[in-house]
């Protein structure tokens, strides 16, 4: 007779899998490096900061401009910070309370694309 899986073990395995995925996401989307972590990336002095530019650019999200902008900075503590551009596309609908072009018969239901950066 086959043994039924232990429910507690199943849930413990799910928790471990979830924690592993969260740790992998933290590594993938890392924006702050300690001095030791930066050194492991080859950044041991300020002149070597450009080594992390490509990593920063890979984190950028620019669906509107199509530019992936990355920046790298170093604090006096030795920590290294990555900065990126993040753009969002938003679709707004005109409502009766929103001023609109009164000559357009569909002005209250036509979406218009607005870029927010």
C-alpha positions, 0 to 999 in steps of 0.5 A: 500500500502506498504511503500518503504524503505528510501534509506538514512535510508538503507545506514545509517543502513549499515554504523552502521553495518559496524562500529559494525563489525569493532569494534568487529574485533578490540576487537578480534585482540587486540595487545596493552592494556592500563594499565586499559585494562590490569587490566580488564584482571587480569594483575595488575603487571608484575608478572601477564603477563602470564595471557595473553599468551593464548590470544597472542597464539590465535592470532598467525598464524603458518601454516608451523611450526604448532607452535602458539607462543605468547609473552607478554611484559609490557612497563614502561607506564603500557601498555601491548603488545602482540607479535605473530609469523606469517608465510606465505606460498609462491609458487614461479615459476622459470622463464627464468631469475631465475637460475634453474636445467637445467636437469629438463624439467619442471623446468620453470613451476614447483612451489616450496614451500618456507617458509617465516617467 
